Amino acid sequence: MLMSDTFQLAGTTFISRLIIGTGKYRSYDEMKAAHAASGAEMVTVAVNRVPLDHSTESFLDHLDPAMKILPNTAGCYDADHAIRTARLAREALETDWIKLEVIGDPVTLLPDNEQTLAAAKVLVGEGFIVLPYFTDDLIMAKKLLDAGCPAVMPLAAP
């Protein structure tokens, strides 16, 4: 059942609150079917997985053009790497939106809140619409919102 209300995020109106990913599908057809069935209007794309060689087929070729692409900085372990990755995403995918992920532990993949906040401040200052992924710390959530992030994406949020 689809929700009948809408919500706005950084001036964009959405109906679905679900954000779907592009990884772990067995085929492009399976990915497209999952995206269609989900009703999601936004899809995350790990920038570190985006092929730079446009001569080969990519999952990007199979995304519904109506879906908003939300690049993410998955695989980044410090603020500097996340900032560089976000800048590359802006150029490659032509969007100012970024899901900011700075991983603090390679085993658990838990976020590094301090590095996330540092990167968020720089990226917001450069005009990015930053949606940070961080551990569920209310003080950090407030700091990220105060830094100019329009919304936060805490780990394990419902």
FENRA-V986977 format. One record per residue. N is the residue number from 1. SS is DSSP state (H for helix, E for strand, L for the rest). PSI is psi in radians with two decimals (none if undefined). OMEGA is omega in whole degrees, 0 to 359 (999 if undefined). Layout:
# FENRA-V986977
n,ss,psi,omega
N,SS,PSI,OMEGA
N,SS,PSI,OMEGA
This chain:
# FENRA-V986977
n,ss,psi,omega
1,L,2.21,179
2,L,2.53,177
3,L,2.50,183
4,L,-0.18,180
5,L,2.87,179
6,L,2.90,172
7,E,2.70,182
8,E,2.42,176
9,E,2.00,180
10,L,0.74,176
11,L,0.04,178
12,E,2.32,181
13,E,2.32,179
14,E,2.65,172
15,L,-0.84,181
16,L,2.39,176
17,L,-0.01,181
18,L,2.35,173
19,E,2.22,184
20,E,2.73,182
21,L,-3.11,181
22,L,-0.08,184
23,L,2.83,171
24,L,0.21,177
25,L,2.56,180
26,L,-0.41,181
27,L,2.87,177
28,H,-0.64,178
29,H,-0.70,178
30,H,-0.72,179
31,H,-0.84,180
32,H,-0.71,180
33,H,-0.72,179
34,H,-0.74,178
35,H,-0.80,181
36,H,-0.76,182
37,H,-0.48,185
38,H,-0.53,186
39,L,0.07,180
40,L,2.61,178
41,L,-0.04,182
42,E,2.45,182
43,E,2.28,177
44,E,2.51,180
45,E,2.09,177
46,E,1.98,185
47,H,-0.62,180
48,H,-0.19,177
49,H,-0.12,183
50,L,2.10,179
51,L,2.32,180
52,L,-0.27,178
53,L,1.86,184
54,L,0.03,180
55,L,-0.16,179
56,L,2.67,179
57,L,2.51,183
58,L,2.78,174
59,H,-0.43,178
60,H,-0.52,179
61,H,-0.24,186
62,H,0.16,178
63,L,2.46,175
64,L,2.14,182
65,L,-0.30,179
66,L,-0.30,181
67,L,2.42,175
68,E,2.22,178
69,E,2.25,176
70,E,1.61,178
71,E,2.61,175
72,E,2.77,183
73,L,0.58,178
74,L,2.43,179
75,L,0.04,178
76,L,2.38,184
77,L,0.08,173
78,L,2.88,184
79,H,-0.73,183
80,H,-0.77,179
81,H,-0.72,179
82,H,-0.69,179
83,H,-0.79,178
84,H,-0.73,181
85,H,-0.71,178
86,H,-0.72,179
87,H,-0.71,176
88,H,-0.73,179
89,H,-0.72,180
90,H,-0.77,181
91,H,-0.81,186
92,H,-0.65,186
93,H,0.01,175
94,L,0.92,177
95,L,2.57,175
96,L,-0.10,180
97,E,2.46,177
98,E,2.33,168
99,E,1.95,185
100,E,2.04,176
101,E,2.10,173
102,L,1.95,186
103,E,2.36,181
104,L,-0.38,182
105,L,2.11,184
106,L,-0.30,180
107,L,-0.92,182
108,L,-0.31,184
109,L,0.42,177
110,L,2.51,181
111,E,2.70,173
112,L,1.80,185
113,H,-0.73,183
114,H,-0.77,178
115,H,-0.62,177
116,H,-0.80,179
117,H,-0.75,179
118,H,-0.80,179
119,H,-0.71,181
120,H,-0.75,181
121,H,-0.76,180
122,H,-0.84,185
123,H,-0.72,176
124,H,-0.71,178
125,H,-0.43,178
126,L,0.15,175
127,L,0.16,177
128,L,2.64,170
129,E,1.79,191
130,E,2.14,175
131,E,1.69,187
132,E,2.46,173
133,E,2.18,185
134,E,2.97,177
135,L,2.77,187
136,L,1.24,180
137,L,2.03,184
138,H,-0.61,178
139,H,-0.75,178
140,H,-0.67,177
141,H,-0.79,178
142,H,-0.74,180
143,H,-0.70,179
144,H,-0.72,177
145,H,-0.73,178
146,H,-0.49,178
147,L,-0.21,177
148,L,0.10,176
149,L,2.28,183
150,L,-0.31,179
151,E,2.84,178
152,E,2.72,183
153,E,1.38,183
154,E,2.55,175
155,L,2.30,176
156,L,0.44,177
157,L,2.48,179
158,L,none,999
